[in-house]
Amino acid sequence: MGLVRRAFTRKFKLDAIKEIESGKEVGILARRLKVSRHVLYRWYREYKEQPEQAFSGPGKRIVDANREGELERKIGQLTMENDFLKKVLQRLEEEQEAENGSGRYTRQSRKKTKG
C-alpha cells in the first residue's frame, strides 16, 4: 500500500493564509489543518511573491516566463542537433553500404579501415 499525496484546493490554501495574516499562531493552525508548518510558510511565501498566480494548478510550481522561453529555445536547439546527427549517421551508413555492397563489415573491409 503506497502513500497517497494529499491535494489542497486554492480556496483551502487562501483560507489558511488569511488565518495566518489575522495573527493566528502557525503551529496551532498547522495542527488544526493537519499540515506541516513548513507547508503553511511555503504557501504564504508563494502567495506574497505572486498573489495572482499562486496555486494556479494541481500541485505544479509556477515557471517563470523567462525560464519557460529559455527551455523552449533549448528544446528547439536540441531538436535541430538531433536532426543533423541523424542525417550524418544516415549518410555514413549509406557510404558504408556503397563501399561494402551489403552495408556490413567483412574481414577484408575491417583490415582496410584499420590500416
N, C-alpha and C positions, 0 to 999 in steps of 0.2 A: 504494500500500500504506500503510494507516494504522497508527498506533501502537496497540498493544494495552495496555490498562491491566491491570497485574497485580493479582490479588486474593489477599489473605493470610487464612488461617483464623485464628480466635480462638486456637486452640492454638499456632499459629506465633508470633503476637504475644506470647502469655503466656510462651512459652519464651524469646523474646528478652528480655522484661522480667526474667525470672528470672536470665538471664545477666548483665544489667546490674546487678541487685541483688547478685549474687555477687562483683561487683568487676571484671568484665571490662571492658576498655577499649572504649568505644563505637565509636571509629574502626575498630578491628580487627574488632569484631563486625559492623559495617556492611559492611565489605568481604567478610567471610566469607558473610554472608547476602545480599549483593548488593542492599542497600537503602541509602538515604541516612541519614546520621547524624541529620538533621533529622526524618526519619520515625520513627526509633527514639526520639528525645526526645519527639516528639508522642505516640507510643503510650504511653510511660512516664508522661507528664503526664496523659493521659486516664485511664489506669489508676489513678493516685494520686488523682485527683479523684473518680472514681466506679467503684470496683473491680467492683461487681456489674453495672453497666450498660455498662461499656466493651466495645467491639467486639461490640455486640449484633446487628448486621446486616451485610449485604454492602455495606460502604462508606458507610453512612448515618451521619451525625453524630447524636448524642443531642440531642433537642429538649427543652428544659426544659419541665416540665409547665405552669408559668405561661405561658410563651410559647405553648404549644400552645393553651391556653384562650383566650388573647388573640387568636390567629389565627382560632380558630373563631368567636369573637364578631364579629370584623371581617368574616368571610365572611357571617355572618347579617345584619349591618348592611348590607353592600353588596347582598345579595340583596333585602332589603326596599326599598332605594333603587331598584334596577333595576325591581322590580315596580311601584313607584309611578310612575317615569318612563315605563314602558310604558303604564300606564293613562292618564297625562296626554297622551301622544302620541296614543293611540288616540282619546281624547275630542276633541283638537284636530283630528284628521283627520276625525272624524265631523261636527264643526261645520263644517269647510271643505266637506265634501261637501254638507251641508244648504244652505249658502249658495250654492254654485255649481251644485248639481244633479248635477254629474258628478264632483266631487272634484278637478277640475283648474282651474288658474288660466286665466282668459280675459283678453283685453286689458282688458275692462271691469272685471273684478274687481281686476286689478292697479292700475288707476287709482284705484279706490275705496279700496283699502287704503293707497295711498301718500299720498293727500291727505285 
